[in-house]
Amino acid sequence: MTRLSHLTLRNYLIAAHDVLATAAALFVAVYLRFDGGQGFYDRLPLLLRILPYFLLFAVVVCYVFNLTTTKWRFISLPDALNIVRVATVLTLALVVLDYVIVVPGVSTFFLGRVSVVLYWFLEVSFLSALRFLYRYFRYTRARRHARTDGASPMLLLGRAADAEVLLRGIESGAVKQLWPVGILSPSRADLGQSIRTIPVLGGVDDLEEVVRDFARRDKAITRIVMTPSAFEPEAHPESILMRAKRLRLMVSRLPSLASGETPRLAAVAVEDLLLRPSQSIDYGRLEALVKDKAVIVTGGGGSIGSEICERVVTFGAARLLVIENSEPALYAVTEALAAMDAAATIDGRIADIRDRERIHRLMRDFKPDLVFHAAALKHVPILERDWSEGVKTNIFGSINVADAALAAGADAMVMISTDKAIEPVSMLGLTKRFAEMYCQALDHEQGMLAAGRKRMRLISVRFGNVLASNGSVVPKFKAQIEAGGPVTVTHPDMVRYFMTIREACDLVLTAATHAVTPARSDVSVYVLNMGQPVKIVELAERIIRLSGLEPGIDIEITFTGMRPGERLNEILFASEEPAVEIGVSGIMAAKPNEPPMQAIRKWLAALEQAVDRDDFATIKTILKDAVPEFGSSAA
């Protein structure tokens, strides 16, 4: 669909303004050149005959340079440059008319150089004047409303470039009921400067002094807004939050500075204190993967599953089936997806992935293109007590999903795995590694199909802890802080990798885009780049400070000892598992051992019998035989 089909009445009014401005500039230029005398009136009849064609050409030029489609309230330097470009093109057109078309072979030019030069200046002025007057009117009105409509006086914390984004949002009316009275910047180069008339009053360490100074002048500061640069290590964000708490200031953050996005404020979250930039995501690639596709998400009511559901709907899936065995979780996710008012047809079904016939029937009826398998039992201490339940869900449940997706003719199945599957020391890691092996073997079998037959891809994606997910340490720490402490940590040296839910799910989708590329059929296990590991005790301290309290003074941290199935340090790759760069930001490929399907089916038959007997010793022996690296990195 072309841009012309989206033109509105406003665009036609702008075009009419530009036509009148161009005509006025041409007539005034010729009039001034000949002082309104006989030379002007001699040229007037021919000028009137030329004018309609010239104005039609002017409309086309203005449209090409986006003058017709730019909203005047947002006009800025790029638009001023476009006005100059339009005036220059139209002036060159007049030069051509003057030399070639109008009076060829005659010594006297029709317009003359003076008229043409005058026209350029007048055209720039006439096209700009009303636009910038309107912009100034909207700017002053927004500033007036920001100051008078119950706006909260606040301080901006961050570098000038970040602060300028929010100031533009306030001026445009996108951010309301806030009025910045000053900026505190961590950059010394910003000190003493003004950003859009708002002064830089000092550094972030001057927060108390600046707030008290305004209070003495009866202009009490009630709020601070932290931009992304205020969360960089050199800005000491935890110290800022503690001081803001003591000063009883409301604290907000500006989470996104992406080009074209409207600035929006949000509460400060733990993710902001991880001090790790998120991976760059190619969203066009994700849209190409799921747009107009039929998608199934198992475990769609969980933290990861529900986020994947939201992302596939956002990127244009035609149909989505959410499979979940918890009725409250299924209701919550389907209601949230319905509220998105997306074009996708969304359905939710209660089902347990252990029920092989039920899963096969659902997938056969739905006929998915893509299956994201997020359903699993994931809590290490619980699975250490109930080994057989972990086997039933994480192994046999995953096999049911993989086999059903294959039977239903899906293009790909993506299993959510864990970094604990690498040289596992826990039942969670062990069962997930076995499920990975089955998917690897089935994917290998699909790769051996004859040329021309449809092949389904089966991949696993490993990553670490997800911040604020169900059962993660973040909600637990918050609850302990609200109760007055203590915050419990298993070991002072415990280290884990962390990601945000959004980043993890976007990278899972990105891995799927790589897997479905025909040339990438050799990769079946992907590992997300989670940055640097975080010490759990340091994370606890950050969350305490985020609450405006001091660790060890207001809230104690106690160490409870490591639990069964835990190790101090998670690893990204096994010792005999080479990492492979795949050319995609944030994702690597692993090359784990790949037992043949015949051996896996033998282990599965033995496991099924042992699970029926709830024979813990036999289950452990079988899994140890299947995953010989089990327990090799328990430290």
Buried (B, 14 or more C-beta within 10 A) or exposed (E): EEEEEEBEEEBEEBBEBBBEBBBEBBBBBBBBBBEEEEBBEEBEEEBEEBBEEBBEBBBEBBBEBBBBBBBBBEBEEEBBEBBBBBBBBBBEBBEEBBEEEBBEEEEEBBBBEBBBEBBBEBBBBBBBEBBBEBBEEBBEEBBEBBEEEEBBBBBBBBBBBBBBBBBBBBBBBBBEEBBBBBBBBBBEEBBEEEBBEBEBBBBBBBBEEBBEBBEEEEEEBEBBBBBBBBBBEEBBBBEBBBBBBEBEBEBBBBBEBEEEEEBBBEEBBBBBBBBBEBBEBEEEBBBEBBEEBBBBBBBBBBBBBBBBBBBBBBBBBBBBBBBBBEEEBBBBBBEEBEEEEBEBEBBBBBBBBBBBEBBBBBBEEBEBBBBBBBBBBBBBEBBBEBBBBBBBBBBBBBBBBBBBBBEBEBBBBBBBBBBBBBBBBBBBBBBBBBBBBBBBBBBBBBEEEEEEEEBBBBBBBBBBBBBBBBBBBBBBBBEBBEEEBBBBBBBEEBBBBBBBBBBBBBBBBBBBBBBBEEEBBEBBBBBBBBBEBBBBBBBBBBBBBBBBBEBEEBBBBEBEEEEEBBBBEBBBBBEEBEEBEBEBEBBBBBBBBBBEBEEBEBBBEBBEEBBEEEBEEBBBEBBEEBBEBBBBBEE
